Amino acid sequence: MKWIMLIIAGLLETGWAVGLKYSYGFTKPIPSIFTIAGMIASFFFLSLALKNLPLGTAYAIWTGIGTVGTVILGIILFKEPIDIIRLICIGFIVVGIVGLKVVSH
């Protein structure tokens, strides 16, 4: 259950990061509300995961999921560049996430 909470927190981090782009610096009310709600929900689920996971592991995985998700959505939604070096770097983050999960007790 702790890992599910952490994955949800990471996915919500992706959501609020993308929401920041749509909020235009919190000048658009509806996207701003969803962004702030996503932030609160992301921190809430992270706090639940932290009850049973080491801080460093949970934080690294949370930010890693958020980073990978944000890059993917940036490519899809905002036509951000795709190049091999960028994809390799994202692959390293995924390897790090999986590695932390595997070595976590």
CNS distance restraints for C-alpha pairs under 8 A (distance, minus, plus):
assign (resid   1 and name CA) (resid   5 and name CA) 6.29 0.50 0.50
assign (resid   2 and name CA) (resid   6 and name CA) 6.29 0.50 0.50
assign (resid   2 and name CA) (resid  48 and name CA) 7.19 0.50 0.50
assign (resid   2 and name CA) (resid  49 and name CA) 4.77 0.50 0.50
assign (resid   2 and name CA) (resid  50 and name CA) 7.92 0.50 0.50
assign (resid   2 and name CA) (resid  52 and name CA) 6.59 0.50 0.50
assign (resid   2 and name CA) (resid  53 and name CA) 7.27 0.50 0.50
assign (resid   3 and name CA) (resid   7 and name CA) 6.14 0.50 0.50
assign (resid   3 and name CA) (resid  49 and name CA) 6.78 0.50 0.50
assign (resid   4 and name CA) (resid   8 and name CA) 6.14 0.50 0.50
assign (resid   5 and name CA) (resid   9 and name CA) 6.13 0.50 0.50
assign (resid   5 and name CA) (resid  45 and name CA) 5.37 0.50 0.50
assign (resid   5 and name CA) (resid  46 and name CA) 6.73 0.50 0.50
assign (resid   5 and name CA) (resid  48 and name CA) 6.63 0.50 0.50
assign (resid   5 and name CA) (resid  49 and name CA) 5.51 0.50 0.50
assign (resid   6 and name CA) (resid  10 and name CA) 6.19 0.50 0.50
assign (resid   6 and name CA) (resid  45 and name CA) 6.42 0.50 0.50
assign (resid   6 and name CA) (resid  46 and name CA) 5.65 0.50 0.50
assign (resid   6 and name CA) (resid  48 and name CA) 7.94 0.50 0.50
assign (resid   6 and name CA) (resid  49 and name CA) 5.44 0.50 0.50
assign (resid   6 and name CA) (resid  58 and name CA) 7.01 0.50 0.50
assign (resid   6 and name CA) (resid  61 and name CA) 7.76 0.50 0.50
assign (resid   6 and name CA) (resid  62 and name CA) 6.42 0.50 0.50
assign (resid   7 and name CA) (resid  11 and name CA) 6.16 0.50 0.50
assign (resid   7 and name CA) (resid  62 and name CA) 7.15 0.50 0.50
assign (resid   7 and name CA) (resid  65 and name CA) 7.40 0.50 0.50
assign (resid   8 and name CA) (resid  12 and name CA) 6.09 0.50 0.50
assign (resid   8 and name CA) (resid  42 and name CA) 7.36 0.50 0.50
assign (resid   8 and name CA) (resid  45 and name CA) 6.73 0.50 0.50
assign (resid   9 and name CA) (resid  13 and name CA) 6.16 0.50 0.50
assign (resid   9 and name CA) (resid  41 and name CA) 7.26 0.50 0.50
assign (resid   9 and name CA) (resid  42 and name CA) 4.35 0.50 0.50
assign (resid   9 and name CA) (resid  43 and name CA) 6.77 0.50 0.50
assign (resid   9 and name CA) (resid  44 and name CA) 7.59 0.50 0.50
assign (resid   9 and name CA) (resid  45 and name CA) 5.00 0.50 0.50
assign (resid   9 and name CA) (resid  46 and name CA) 5.36 0.50 0.50
assign (resid   9 and name CA) (resid  62 and name CA) 6.60 0.50 0.50
assign (resid  10 and name CA) (resid  14 and name CA) 6.42 0.50 0.50
assign (resid  10 and name CA) (resid  42 and name CA) 6.91 0.50 0.50
assign (resid  10 and name CA) (resid  61 and name CA) 7.58 0.50 0.50
assign (resid  10 and name CA) (resid  62 and name CA) 4.65 0.50 0.50
assign (resid  10 and name CA) (resid  63 and name CA) 6.65 0.50 0.50
assign (resid  10 and name CA) (resid  64 and name CA) 7.64 0.50 0.50
assign (resid  10 and name CA) (resid  65 and name CA) 5.01 0.50 0.50
assign (resid  10 and name CA) (resid  66 and name CA) 5.07 0.50 0.50
assign (resid  11 and name CA) (resid  15 and name CA) 6.37 0.50 0.50
assign (resid  11 and name CA) (resid  42 and name CA) 7.89 0.50 0.50
assign (resid  11 and name CA) (resid  65 and name CA) 6.64 0.50 0.50
assign (resid  11 and name CA) (resid  66 and name CA) 6.21 0.50 0.50
assign (resid  11 and name CA) (resid  69 and name CA) 7.13 0.50 0.50
assign (resid  12 and name CA) (resid  16 and name CA) 6.23 0.50 0.50
assign (resid  12 and name CA) (resid  38 and name CA) 5.76 0.50 0.50
assign (resid  12 and name CA) (resid  39 and name CA) 7.22 0.50 0.50
assign (resid  12 and name CA) (resid  41 and name CA) 7.01 0.50 0.50
assign (resid  12 and name CA) (resid  42 and name CA) 5.10 0.50 0.50
assign (resid  12 and name CA) (resid  66 and name CA) 7.73 0.50 0.50
assign (resid  13 and name CA) (resid  17 and name CA) 6.08 0.50 0.50
assign (resid  13 and name CA) (resid  38 and name CA) 7.00 0.50 0.50
assign (resid  13 and name CA) (resid  39 and name CA) 6.65 0.50 0.50
assign (resid  13 and name CA) (resid  42 and name CA) 5.71 0.50 0.50
assign (resid  13 and name CA) (resid  62 and name CA) 7.78 0.50 0.50
assign (resid  13 and name CA) (resid  63 and name CA) 7.75 0.50 0.50
assign (resid  13 and name CA) (resid  65 and name CA) 7.97 0.50 0.50
assign (resid  13 and name CA) (resid  66 and name CA) 5.18 0.50 0.50
assign (resid  14 and name CA) (resid  18 and name CA) 6.28 0.50 0.50
assign (resid  14 and name CA) (resid  65 and name CA) 7.46 0.50 0.50
assign (resid  14 and name CA) (resid  66 and name CA) 4.51 0.50 0.50
assign (resid  14 and name CA) (resid  67 and name CA) 7.08 0.50 0.50
assign (resid  14 and name CA) (resid  69 and name CA) 5.48 0.50 0.50
assign (resid  14 and name CA) (resid  70 and name CA) 5.19 0.50 0.50
assign (resid  15 and name CA) (resid  19 and name CA) 6.02 0.50 0.50
assign (resid  15 and name CA) (resid  35 and name CA) 7.41 0.50 0.50
assign (resid  15 and name CA) (resid  38 and name CA) 6.57 0.50 0.50
assign (resid  15 and name CA) (resid  70 and name CA) 7.83 0.50 0.50
assign (resid  16 and name CA) (resid  20 and name CA) 6.19 0.50 0.50
assign (resid  16 and name CA) (resid  34 and name CA) 7.46 0.50 0.50
assign (resid  16 and name CA) (resid  35 and name CA) 4.62 0.50 0.50
assign (resid  16 and name CA) (resid  36 and name CA) 7.15 0.50 0.50
assign (resid  16 and name CA) (resid  38 and name CA) 5.10 0.50 0.50
assign (resid  16 and name CA) (resid  39 and name CA) 5.85 0.50 0.50
assign (resid  17 and name CA) (resid  21 and name CA) 7.10 0.50 0.50
assign (resid  17 and name CA) (resid  35 and name CA) 7.50 0.50 0.50
assign (resid  17 and name CA) (resid  66 and name CA) 7.93 0.50 0.50
assign (resid  17 and name CA) (resid  70 and name CA) 6.83 0.50 0.50
assign (resid  18 and name CA) (resid  22 and name CA) 6.80 0.50 0.50
assign (resid  18 and name CA) (resid  70 and name CA) 6.66 0.50 0.50
assign (resid  18 and name CA) (resid  73 and name CA) 7.60 0.50 0.50
assign (resid  18 and name CA) (resid  74 and name CA) 7.76 0.50 0.50
assign (resid  19 and name CA) (resid  23 and name CA) 6.05 0.50 0.50
assign (resid  19 and name CA) (resid  31 and name CA) 6.08 0.50 0.50
assign (resid  19 and name CA) (resid  32 and name CA) 7.13 0.50 0.50
assign (resid  19 and name CA) (resid  34 and name CA) 7.01 0.50 0.50
assign (resid  19 and name CA) (resid  35 and name CA) 4.96 0.50 0.50
assign (resid  20 and name CA) (resid  24 and name CA) 6.66 0.50 0.50
assign (resid  20 and name CA) (resid  25 and name CA) 6.75 0.50 0.50
assign (resid  20 and name CA) (resid  26 and name CA) 7.32 0.50 0.50
assign (resid  20 and name CA) (resid  31 and name CA) 7.66 0.50 0.50
assign (resid  20 and name CA) (resid  32 and name CA) 7.18 0.50 0.50
assign (resid  20 and name CA) (resid  35 and name CA) 6.25 0.50 0.50
assign (resid  21 and name CA) (resid  25 and name CA) 7.54 0.50 0.50
assign (resid  22 and name CA) (resid  28 and name CA) 7.76 0.50 0.50
assign (resid  22 and name CA) (resid  31 and name CA) 6.00 0.50 0.50
assign (resid  22 and name CA) (resid  32 and name CA) 7.90 0.50 0.50
assign (resid  23 and name CA) (resid  27 and name CA) 6.03 0.50 0.50
assign (resid  23 and name CA) (resid  28 and name CA) 5.02 0.50 0.50
assign (resid  23 and name CA) (resid  29 and name CA) 7.25 0.50 0.50
assign (resid  23 and name CA) (resid  30 and name CA) 7.72 0.50 0.50
assign (resid  23 and name CA) (resid  31 and name CA) 4.86 0.50 0.50
assign (resid  23 and name CA) (resid  32 and name CA) 5.02 0.50 0.50
assign (resid  23 and name CA) (resid  35 and name CA) 7.60 0.50 0.50
assign (resid  24 and name CA) (resid  28 and name CA) 6.37 0.50 0.50
assign (resid  26 and name CA) (resid  31 and name CA) 7.73 0.50 0.50
assign (resid  26 and name CA) (resid  32 and name CA) 5.15 0.50 0.50
assign (resid  27 and name CA) (resid  32 and name CA) 7.32 0.50 0.50
assign (resid  28 and name CA) (resid  32 and name CA) 5.98 0.50 0.50
assign (resid  29 and name CA) (resid  33 and name CA) 6.11 0.50 0.50
assign (resid  30 and name CA) (resid  34 and name CA) 6.42 0.50 0.50
assign (resid  31 and name CA) (resid  35 and name CA) 6.01 0.50 0.50
assign (resid  32 and name CA) (resid  36 and name CA) 6.15 0.50 0.50
assign (resid  33 and name CA) (resid  37 and name CA) 6.08 0.50 0.50
assign (resid  34 and name CA) (resid  38 and name CA) 5.98 0.50 0.50
assign (resid  35 and name CA) (resid  39 and name CA) 6.23 0.50 0.50
assign (resid  36 and name CA) (resid  40 and name CA) 6.27 0.50 0.50
assign (resid  37 and name CA) (resid  41 and name CA) 6.10 0.50 0.50
assign (resid  38 and name CA) (resid  42 and name CA) 5.89 0.50 0.50
assign (resid  39 and name CA) (resid  43 and name CA) 6.18 0.50 0.50
assign (resid  40 and name CA) (resid  44 and name CA) 6.08 0.50 0.50
assign (resid  41 and name CA) (resid  45 and name CA) 6.22 0.50 0.50
assign (resid  42 and name CA) (resid  46 and name CA) 6.12 0.50 0.50
assign (resid  43 and name CA) (resid  47 and name CA) 6.02 0.50 0.50
assign (resid  44 and name CA) (resid  48 and name CA) 6.43 0.50 0.50
assign (resid  45 and name CA) (resid  49 and name CA) 6.32 0.50 0.50
assign (resid  46 and name CA) (resid  50 and name CA) 6.14 0.50 0.50
assign (resid  46 and name CA) (resid  58 and name CA) 7.69 0.50 0.50
assign (resid  46 and name CA) (resid  62 and name CA) 7.51 0.50 0.50
assign (resid  47 and name CA) (resid  51 and name CA) 6.72 0.50 0.50
assign (resid  48 and name CA) (resid  52 and name CA) 7.87 0.50 0.50
assign (resid  49 and name CA) (resid  53 and name CA) 6.09 0.50 0.50
assign (resid  49 and name CA) (resid  58 and name CA) 7.26 0.50 0.50
assign (resid  50 and name CA) (resid  54 and name CA) 6.61 0.50 0.50
assign (resid  50 and name CA) (resid  55 and name CA) 6.26 0.50 0.50
assign (resid  50 and name CA) (resid  58 and name CA) 6.67 0.50 0.50
assign (resid  53 and name CA) (resid  57 and name CA) 7.08 0.50 0.50
assign (resid  53 and name CA) (resid  58 and name CA) 6.14 0.50 0.50
assign (resid  54 and name CA) (resid  58 and name CA) 6.08 0.50 0.50
assign (resid  55 and name CA) (resid  59 and name CA) 5.91 0.50 0.50
assign (resid  56 and name CA) (resid  60 and name CA) 6.01 0.50 0.50
assign (resid  57 and name CA) (resid  61 and name CA) 6.17 0.50 0.50
assign (resid  57 and name CA) (resid 100 and name CA) 6.32 0.50 0.50
assign (resid  57 and name CA) (resid 101 and name CA) 7.87 0.50 0.50
assign (resid  57 and name CA) (resid 104 and name CA) 7.55 0.50 0.50
assign (resid  58 and name CA) (resid  62 and name CA) 5.95 0.50 0.50
assign (resid  59 and name CA) (resid  63 and name CA) 6.12 0.50 0.50
assign (resid  60 and name CA) (resid  64 and name CA) 5.88 0.50 0.50
assign (resid  60 and name CA) (resid  97 and name CA) 7.41 0.50 0.50
assign (resid  61 and name CA) (resid  65 and name CA) 6.01 0.50 0.50
assign (resid  61 and name CA) (resid  97 and name CA) 5.38 0.50 0.50
assign (resid  61 and name CA) (resid 100 and name CA) 7.51 0.50 0.50
assign (resid  62 and name CA) (resid  66 and name CA) 6.25 0.50 0.50
assign (resid  63 and name CA) (resid  67 and name CA) 5.92 0.50 0.50
assign (resid  64 and name CA) (resid  68 and name CA) 6.11 0.50 0.50
assign (resid  64 and name CA) (resid  93 and name CA) 6.27 0.50 0.50
assign (resid  64 and name CA) (resid  94 and name CA) 7.29 0.50 0.50
assign (resid  64 and name CA) (resid  97 and name CA) 6.51 0.50 0.50
assign (resid  65 and name CA) (resid  69 and name CA) 5.94 0.50 0.50
assign (resid  65 and name CA) (resid  97 and name CA) 7.75 0.50 0.50
assign (resid  66 and name CA) (resid  70 and name CA) 5.88 0.50 0.50
assign (resid  67 and name CA) (resid  71 and name CA) 6.16 0.50 0.50
assign (resid  68 and name CA) (resid  72 and name CA) 6.23 0.50 0.50
assign (resid  68 and name CA) (resid  90 and name CA) 6.33 0.50 0.50
assign (resid  68 and name CA) (resid  93 and name CA) 7.43 0.50 0.50
assign (resid  68 and name CA) (resid  94 and name CA) 7.53 0.50 0.50
assign (resid  69 and name CA) (resid  73 and name CA) 6.12 0.50 0.50
assign (resid  70 and name CA) (resid  74 and name CA) 5.84 0.50 0.50
assign (resid  71 and name CA) (resid  75 and name CA) 6.23 0.50 0.50
assign (resid  72 and name CA) (resid  76 and name CA) 6.30 0.50 0.50
assign (resid  73 and name CA) (resid  77 and name CA) 5.59 0.50 0.50
assign (resid  73 and name CA) (resid  78 and name CA) 7.53 0.50 0.50
assign (resid  74 and name CA) (resid  78 and name CA) 5.07 0.50 0.50
assign (resid  74 and name CA) (resid  79 and name CA) 6.52 0.50 0.50
assign (resid  74 and name CA) (resid  80 and name CA) 5.63 0.50 0.50
assign (resid  75 and name CA) (resid  79 and name CA) 4.78 0.50 0.50
assign (resid  75 and name CA) (resid  80 and name CA) 4.47 0.50 0.50
assign (resid  75 and name CA) (resid  81 and name CA) 6.52 0.50 0.50
assign (resid  75 and name CA) (resid  82 and name CA) 6.98 0.50 0.50
assign (resid  76 and name CA) (resid  80 and name CA) 7.55 0.50 0.50
assign (resid  82 and name CA) (resid  86 and name CA) 6.78 0.50 0.50
assign (resid  82 and name CA) (resid  87 and name CA) 7.22 0.50 0.50
assign (resid  83 and name CA) (resid  87 and name CA) 6.36 0.50 0.50
assign (resid  84 and name CA) (resid  88 and name CA) 6.08 0.50 0.50
assign (resid  85 and name CA) (resid  89 and name CA) 6.23 0.50 0.50
assign (resid  86 and name CA) (resid  90 and name CA) 6.29 0.50 0.50
assign (resid  87 and name CA) (resid  91 and name CA) 6.08 0.50 0.50
assign (resid  88 and name CA) (resid  92 and name CA) 6.36 0.50 0.50
assign (resid  89 and name CA) (resid  93 and name CA) 6.58 0.50 0.50
assign (resid  90 and name CA) (resid  94 and name CA) 6.40 0.50 0.50
assign (resid  91 and name CA) (resid  95 and name CA) 6.18 0.50 0.50
assign (resid  92 and name CA) (resid  96 and name CA) 6.14 0.50 0.50
assign (resid  93 and name CA) (resid  97 and name CA) 6.22 0.50 0.50
assign (resid  94 and name CA) (resid  98 and name CA) 6.20 0.50 0.50
assign (resid  95 and name CA) (resid  99 and name CA) 5.89 0.50 0.50
assign (resid  96 and name CA) (resid 100 and name CA) 6.08 0.50 0.50
assign (resid  97 and name CA) (resid 101 and name CA) 6.32 0.50 0.50
assign (resid  98 and name CA) (resid 102 and name CA) 6.14 0.50 0.50
assign (resid  99 and name CA) (resid 103 and name CA) 6.25 0.50 0.50
assign (resid 100 and name CA) (resid 104 and name CA) 5.93 0.50 0.50
